[in-house]
Amino acid sequence: MPNFKFYVNVSLATCLALTPGLLGLGTDPVLAKRSVTPNAEIADKQEKLRVVVELVGAPAIEQAKKKGKKFNELTKVEKDNAHGLVKAEQKKAKAAISKKGVKAETIEEFTTVFNGFSTLLSATDVQKVEALPEVAHVHVVNEYERPEVKPDMVTSNGMVQSQQTWGDYGYTGEGTIVAVIDTGVDADHRDFRLTDDTKAELTQGEVESAVSEFGLPGAYINEKVPYAYNYYDENDDIRDDSPGASMHGMHVSGTVAANGDEATGGLKGVAPESQVLGLKVFSNDPNYASTYGDIYIKAIDDAIKLGADVINMSLGSTAGFVDADSPEQQAVQRAVDNGVFMSISAGNSAYFGNGYDLPYANNPDTGVVGAPSVSSASTSVASLENDQIQLDAFSIQSGDKTDKIGWKKQDGPAFTNGDYELVHVGDGQPGQYVGKDVKGKIVFAVRDGAYFYSNIQKTAEANGAAGVIVRGAVGHGDYVSMALANPQIPMASLSIKDGNELQQRLVAGEQMNIKFAGDRISVANRAAGSLSNFTSWGVTPNLDFKPEISAPGGQIFSTLNDDQYGLMSGTSMAAPHVAGGAALVLERVDREFALSGTARVTMAKNLLINTSKAVTDIGPYNQQLNQNLPYTPRRGGAGLMQLHAAVSTPAVAYEKTTKEAKVALKELNRSKATFTLVVENLSDKAVSYDVSSSLQTDLAIERTAGTIQNAMEAQPLQNASVTINGKKANTVKLKAKQTVELKIALDVSKAQVLNPKTLNGLVSAKDVFENGYFVDGFVRLTDVNGAEGNPGLVVPFVGFEGDWGKAPIFDASIYESGSFYQTAGMVDQTGNYLGMNLDESFTSDTIAFSPDGDNVKDVATPVFSLLRNAKDVKYRIVDESGDVVRTLRQDDELRKNYFDGGRNTPYYYSADYKWDGQLNGNPAPAGKYFYEIEASIDYMKKEAQTLRFPVKVDYTDPTFSAKWQDDSLSVKANDDFSGIHSVEYFLNGKSVAKLANGSASHAFTSPLNETDEVSVRVTDHAGNSTTKTVAYSTDSEKPGVFLDAPLALSPYATSIVPIKGSIQDASNINSFQVDGIDVPLTWNETTKRYDFSTNRTFTDGVHKLRFVAEDAAGNVANFQRTIFVDATPAVIEIGKLPKQIGKKQTTVNVNVTVKDNFDEVKLLVNGDLKFSQALKAPYEMRAFSRTEKVTLPVTSGENTFTFEAVDLAGNVTTKTITLFKK
């Protein structure tokens, strides 16, 4: 089966909009409760899919791994041989594909970190290709979105100790190469230079040699950017400069390696002397904002060939799976195996349900960290807010007072330098302009209502203003980014504080002028010191430890095209800090330890993680409770990267088995866990550390009675223990180059947490977190000399107490309580919910549809919300006996519905999930079925979970009777399966009432007359309906039905029975049915009656025919008539006859058996009645069998006897025998 894996919402990890604070989260979703729209249409079998064909052979980089070298350190012969083997295998595989009749034109080829190529295939061809012995897997390619964010305009080097590292150790990135896989780079920017070009690690000659040797598509650019290429557009246009370009890659590259003159306004990145490979993987086509995973792999492939030390990937697909088979994750792993440090952003989706509501405490699986940062080999980077924000500034002149205020530019024209008068226009609505001259002036507005930013801008523009300055809505925060509609004048936003002060002064009557002169100002970031609220939480779906480290990513100042600078936010901005930091730390690793391959990367990574600084959780509840706890490692990893500490620490600490400076405990064993840390003194001097540890978990709160939620903040895990070598605290002393082990033991069997109702007093953690909880902590090693000693070390750890498979995969449905998103259910082909009552309440017992082709509830499609990532998702129909009667579909992987402020839908819904009511190619028999969705989590073969919806298949229209009582029309409706949904009344074609009760009555408020047309439509829950006109009438007499045939209790000898008669009534006859089947009527002018004459076919048996006639006034005649149909004659069986009759014999006895389907039978012999039996009550078709001994008189010669059996309907069966007497 093809290895199809479809991914959702994959993007560059730049934060486009900050999420609301925890206390401001709403509980009312912006969702349609009545219906849903599809969100995941999957390609049909013939539509072309972009895929990566992975071959079974190893890529060329494996040869370098075996030799313990980086790939570019191999000799030319070794590299040529390695690539030659891979290319030969690819040639063979392509020939095999062609032989299968599959046309597969190559898009990209991968030879170094991955053996395969990308192409376009139909789903049908995918199966053919994957069946080939040369092919390992066929992967559907990930699609990545280009960021639309535009920058504004602070250095964060101080926060990560960059300058201190440059000054004290001389580690500046010199001799290192960092590949930036992103949207492009402006290699001509004034800050993109090396201080000494002769110290370039990658020279022009080496690049040209690699281009020639490997057929690389790019070219040498300059000493700072020795190689670049546009991998998407397949050209040399390496800048991100299309209309609306984000310049994301340029911003990232500057954070890594900018080397400007800060004295003249330039900027320095973290590793200013490193070289940058500008690997552009997004198109310059402004209308095409995506790229593909195979393009990324190609860029990684080429980066390895060029000798990259670090690769930065500021990208991610939210809630990623750890998938060792993913082409991208394979590439990441092999790059690390070759000694390349992979810095990848964790993502910007915060946590599950972000922007919708706080997660429920019974759903511990709140992580949404993105792929490929979930790859075990990557370094996953979280985002911390910058301390300062650098902004453009204008001056306010009022009398002798001049103030400088920072502002944030919005889309549209730029402010022209000059002096302007400032005019206050309230909230910016048109009425605020009355009597004010604003032409050529700047207007100031304060949004404190529902007048949108685009309206504020357009109104100012319409009144001739030269520009607009806005203090945004308080809930939108400082320097809000505003959605505008093609503005023709410039617009700026302010901080709430500056805006309020400006408003107060203007309202007080101050006259002000404003001056734009290209100034800048640095202002304090109100969120300084906190992790960014957008940074994606871990852990991974399989309980791996991600993210691992934090770096500044909120409000980061860096380079843009054309010697410009700007501000961006996102884990995209955090990852290049770590990429640049890794370049500096690798200088130390290469200088001191001479490691290669994975060991080289692991040492650098451990140094970075070990020396990270704890970041205090300053969430609102933590501030209220004054807990002073660090952020959970599931959000910020070990803490904030500290480069000076990383290059100066004399020791490292890591887990003994993995050799990594982090510990993923996975599930605890009976509430306990142990692990061993290795502390290694790297120096020639003795060192001593005090060792301590602590335990914490998530803070649970009860904001709404009965609903316990995760506040997404930390709290201490109390009455739990953690020991180091059997003690709560310990001291470890290491001689030069010595290694010691520390055994860490946890016990949370008696753990308690704050009472979520009061946040006061302690209760059992297991009682609060019914499906388990995380056990977070840090082992800290602090130099015994305190602040004067060596940098401390930290090893973060994360475990889970409970059964990781217990928490639900599927959200509860709208038919039950406890649903988080309140969207899961069954819908019809229009997206309207099945089982929805007229009052918009929901009941699962009335989920029904009628797949009869009338375009009303013809299909039943599930809408479901995933609380967790799901694997092996199966969709099937099950009958009442529990047997699977149809399998509809299977998905290998589906990601949780994380929401992220609406950027991800809170449900899965696609026409590909529908049940059209077919079983084995035929309509399903009416009855009760179940639509089941089964899925498993990505962890150690945990038991699958099932979401089950009862579904009724109902083809039968409801019936009803209607009767007038004055001006009220009463309806009695009946539906014996799916149930009555509604009774709707129409007057002259217009609906006047719709009622839910099957026994309904509606009083018409306007006087009626007999010319009014009144009709009623009764609909069941399956969409079947019956509509009848009920003419207004004072007639209260039932119709008189006179039957000429069939006669009551009459037997019929044929299966065709006549139905004939007439109906008499004072009103028109609306309908006449026999056994629910309409019978046509003909008006007889002579008799003034309705005549009817038809035939019906019946099987043998007793039939009770129901005759129902309803007149236009709603009067109903309803009676029953019983008939017998006996078209099958009786059977006569004559027993053994004598062979001869003696001369003296005068009689012969013969046994005669008579059988019939009814028990009214008589037997005659030569007209003489031998027996007779009449039909007995109760009337039913009872089988009859009787054997009679008949005495026959005989005379000499031939004696002939005729036997006759006559049944109920008069059918005669005859049998003749002849006896001869001598």
HELIX and SHEET records of a PDB file:
HELIX    1   1 LEU A   22  GLY A   24  5                                   3    
HELIX    2   2 ILE A   61  LYS A   67  1                                   7    
HELIX    3   3 PHE A   71  GLU A   73  5                                   3    
HELIX    4   4 LYS A   76  LYS A   99  1                                  24    
HELIX    5   5 ALA A  123  GLU A  130  1                                   8    
HELIX    6   6 ASN A  157  VAL A  160  5                                   4    
HELIX    7   7 SER A  162  TYR A  169  1                                   8    
HELIX    8   8 ASP A  197  LYS A  199  5                                   3    
HELIX    9   9 GLN A  204  PHE A  214  1                                  11    
HELIX   10  10 HIS A  248  ALA A  257  1                                  10    
HELIX   11  11 GLU A  262  THR A  264  5                                   3    
HELIX   12  12 GLY A  293  LYS A  305  1                                  13    
HELIX   13  13 PRO A  327  ASP A  337  1                                  11    
HELIX   14  14 PRO A  430  TYR A  433  5                                   4    
HELIX   15  15 TYR A  453  ALA A  462  1                                  10    
HELIX   16  16 VAL A  474  HIS A  476  5                                   3    
HELIX   17  17 ILE A  496  VAL A  507  1                                  12    
HELIX   18  18 THR A  571  GLU A  592  1                                  22    
HELIX   19  19 GLY A  597  ASN A  610  1                                  14    
HELIX   20  20 PRO A  620  LEU A  625  1                                   6    
HELIX   21  21 PRO A  633  GLY A  636  1                                   4    
HELIX   22  22 LEU A  643  SER A  648  1                                   6    
HELIX   23  23 ALA A  765  VAL A  768  1                                   4    
HELIX   24  24 GLY A  786  GLU A  788  5                                   3    
HELIX   25  25 SER A  844  THR A  846  5                                   3    
HELIX   26  26 ALA A  911  TYR A  913  5                                   3    
SHEET    1   A 2 VAL A  10  LEU A  12  0                                        
SHEET    2   A 2 LEU A 315  SER A 317 -1                                        
SHEET    1   B 4 GLU A 108  PHE A 110  0                                        
SHEET    2   B 4 GLY A 116  SER A 122 -1                                        
SHEET    3   B 4 LYS A  48  LEU A  55 -1                                        
SHEET    4   B 4 VAL A 135  VAL A 140 -1                                        
SHEET    1   C 2 GLU A 143  GLU A 145  0                                        
SHEET    2   C 2 SER A 290  TYR A 292 -1                                        
SHEET    1   D 7 TYR A 227  ASN A 230  0                                        
SHEET    2   D 7 GLN A 275  LYS A 280  1                                        
SHEET    3   D 7 ILE A 177  ASP A 182  1                                        
SHEET    4   D 7 VAL A 310  MET A 313  1                                        
SHEET    5   D 7 PHE A 341  SER A 345  1                                        
SHEET    6   D 7 THR A 379  GLU A 385  1                                        
SHEET    7   D 7 ILE A 549  GLY A 554  1                                        
SHEET    1   E 8 GLN A 388  SER A 398  0                                        
SHEET    2   E 8 LYS A 401  LYS A 409 -1                                        
SHEET    3   E 8 MET A 491  SER A 493 -1                                        
SHEET    4   E 8 GLY A 467  ARG A 471  1                                        
SHEET    5   E 8 ILE A 442  VAL A 446  1                                        
SHEET    6   E 8 GLY A 418  HIS A 424  1                                        
SHEET    7   E 8 ASN A 513  ALA A 524 -1                                        
SHEET    8   E 8 GLN A 388  SER A 398 -1                                        
SHEET    1   F 2 ILE A 556  LEU A 560  0                                        
SHEET    2   F 2 GLN A 564  MET A 568 -1                                        
SHEET    1   G 4 ALA A 651  GLU A 655  0                                        
SHEET    2   G 4 LYS A 672  ASN A 681 -1                                        
SHEET    3   G 4 THR A 739  ASP A 747 -1                                        
SHEET    4   G 4 SER A 721  ILE A 724 -1                                        
SHEET    1   H 5 VAL A 663  GLU A 667  0                                        
SHEET    2   H 5 LEU A 793  GLU A 801  1                                        
SHEET    3   H 5 TYR A 773  ASP A 783 -1                                        
SHEET    4   H 5 VAL A 687  THR A 704 -1                                        
SHEET    5   H 5 THR A 707  PRO A 716 -1                                        
SHEET    1   I 5 VAL A 663  GLU A 667  0                                        
SHEET    2   I 5 LEU A 793  GLU A 801  1                                        
SHEET    3   I 5 TYR A 773  ASP A 783 -1                                        
SHEET    4   I 5 VAL A 687  THR A 704 -1                                        
SHEET    5   I 5 ASN A 730  LEU A 734 -1                                        
SHEET    1   J 2 GLN A 752  LEU A 754  0                                        
SHEET    2   J 2 LEU A 762  SER A 764 -1                                        
SHEET    1   K 2 GLY A 825  VAL A 827  0                                        
SHEET    2   K 2 THR A 861  VAL A 863 -1                                        
SHEET    1   L 5 ALA A 848  PHE A 849  0                                        
SHEET    2   L 5 GLN A 945  VAL A 953  1                                        
SHEET    3   L 5 GLY A 927  SER A 936 -1                                        
SHEET    4   L 5 ALA A 870  ASP A 879 -1                                        
SHEET    5   L 5 VAL A 884  LEU A 894 -1                                        
SHEET    1   M 2 GLN A 918  LEU A 919  0                                        
SHEET    2   M 2 ASN A 922  PRO A 923 -1                                        
SHEET    1   N 3 THR A 959  GLN A 965  0                                        
SHEET    2   N 3 SER A 968  ASN A 974 -1                                        
SHEET    3   N 3 SER A 999  ALA A1003 -1                                        
SHEET    1   O 4 LYS A 990  LEU A 995  0                                        
SHEET    2   O 4 ILE A 980  LEU A 987 -1                                        
SHEET    3   O 4 VAL A1014  ASP A1020 -1                                        
SHEET    4   O 4 SER A1025  THR A1029 -1                                        
SHEET    1   P 4 GLY A1040  ALA A1045  0                                        
SHEET    2   P 4 ILE A1056  GLN A1064 -1                                        
SHEET    3   P 4 ARG A1089  THR A1097 -1                                        
SHEET    4   P 4 THR A1082  ASN A1084 -1                                        
SHEET    1   Q 5 PRO A1051  TYR A1052  0                                        
SHEET    2   Q 5 VAL A1116  VAL A1125  1                                        
SHEET    3   Q 5 GLY A1101  ASP A1111 -1                                        
SHEET    4   Q 5 ILE A1069  VAL A1074 -1                                        
SHEET    5   Q 5 ILE A1077  ASP A1078 -1                                        
SHEET    1   R 3 VAL A1131  ILE A1134  0                                        
SHEET    2   R 3 THR A1147  ASP A1156 -1                                        
SHEET    3   R 3 PHE A1184  PRO A1193 -1                                        
SHEET    1   S 4 ASP A1168  GLN A1173  0                                        
SHEET    2   S 4 VAL A1161  VAL A1165 -1                                        
SHEET    3   S 4 GLY A1197  VAL A1206 -1                                        
SHEET    4   S 4 VAL A1212  LYS A1221 -1                                        
END                                                                             
